[in-house]
């Protein structure tokens, strides 16, 4: 950060890119995630295990009418918060996607 400040103080132009991955996986549909893993070469029991881990998840609705919760909805996207597998899938998918994109562009 000090280097950036020094450049600014000296009158040099500075470009900064901010990336927000905080909720990057909250909107990824489970089917797309599984399809992408299959495309990247994951398969067999491992792919089935991940698919099972993501499937049949429910979340409680926050809408309360007359003191009663409306029920639960299927969760069709995102990974469970606080899981170890969520960040690992993120790293695998996006790192491999970037590497594959660079290879395709190169040739």
C-alpha positions in Angstrom: 0.0 0.0 0.0 2.9 2.3 0.8 4.2 1.8 -2.8 0.8 2.9 -4.2 0.8 6.0 -2.0 4.3 6.9 -3.1 3.3 6.6 -6.8 0.3 8.8 -6.2 2.3 11.4 -4.3 4.8 11.5 -7.2 2.0 12.1 -9.7 2.2 8.7 -11.4 -1.0 7.1 -12.5 -2.1 4.1 -10.5 -4.7 1.4 -11.5 -6.2 -0.8 -8.8 -8.5 -3.7 -9.2 -10.7 -4.9 -6.4 -12.1 -8.4 -6.4 -14.9 -9.5 -4.1 -15.2 -13.2 -3.7 -17.1 -13.0 -0.5 -20.3 -14.3 -2.1 -18.9 -15.8 -5.2 -20.2 -19.2 -4.6 -23.6 -18.2 -3.2 -25.2 -18.0 -6.6 -23.6 -20.9 -8.5 -26.3 -23.4 -9.4 -25.5 -26.9 -8.2 -26.1 -28.4 -11.6 -23.7 -26.0 -13.2 -21.1 -26.7 -10.6 -21.4 -30.5 -11.1 -21.3 -30.1 -14.9 -18.2 -27.9 -14.7 -16.5 -30.4 -12.4 -17.3 -33.2 -14.9 -16.0 -31.1 -17.8 -12.7 -30.6 -15.8 -12.3 -34.4 -15.5 -13.9 -35.1 -12.2 -16.1 -38.2 -12.3 -17.0 -41.5 -10.7 -17.5 -41.8 -6.9 -15.9 -38.4 -6.2 -18.3 -36.5 -8.5 -21.2 -38.4 -7.1 -20.1 -37.7 -3.6 -20.0 -33.9 -4.3 -23.3 -34.1 -6.0 -24.8 -35.9 -3.0 -23.3 -33.4 -0.6 -24.9 -30.5 -2.5 -28.3 -32.1 -3.1 -31.4 -32.3 -0.9 -30.5 -29.2 1.1 -33.3 -27.0 2.6 -33.4 -23.6 4.1 -36.0 -22.2 6.4 -37.9 -19.3 5.1 -37.8 -16.1 7.3 -41.4 -15.1 6.6 -43.5 -15.6 9.6 -47.3 -15.3 9.5 -49.3 -15.4 12.7 -46.2 -16.8 14.5 -45.7 -19.7 12.1 -42.8 -20.1 9.8 -43.8 -20.7 6.2 -41.7 -23.8 5.9 -38.5 -24.8 4.0 -37.4 -24.4 0.5 -34.9 -26.4 -1.6 -31.5 -24.9 -1.9 -30.4 -25.1 -5.6 -27.3 -23.0 -5.5 -24.3 -22.1 -3.4 -22.3 -24.2 -1.0 -22.9 -24.6 2.7 -21.4 -21.8 4.7 -18.5 -22.7 6.9 -17.7 -25.8 5.0 -14.2 -26.9 4.1 -15.3 -28.2 0.7 -16.8 -24.9 -0.4 -13.6 -22.9 -0.6 -11.8 -25.9 -2.0 -14.3 -26.2 -4.9 -14.0 -22.5 -5.5 -10.2 -22.7 -5.8 -10.3 -25.9 -8.0 -13.0 -24.5 -10.4 -11.7 -21.0 -10.8 -8.0 -21.9 -10.9 -8.5 -24.6 -13.5 -10.9 -22.4 -15.5 -8.3 -19.7 -15.7 -5.5 -22.1 -16.6 -7.6 -23.7 -19.3 -8.6 -20.3 -20.7 -4.9 -19.3 -20.9 -4.1 -22.6 -22.7 -6.9 -22.1 -25.2 -5.9 -18.5 -25.8 -2.3 -19.5 -26.2 -3.0 -22.0 -29.0 
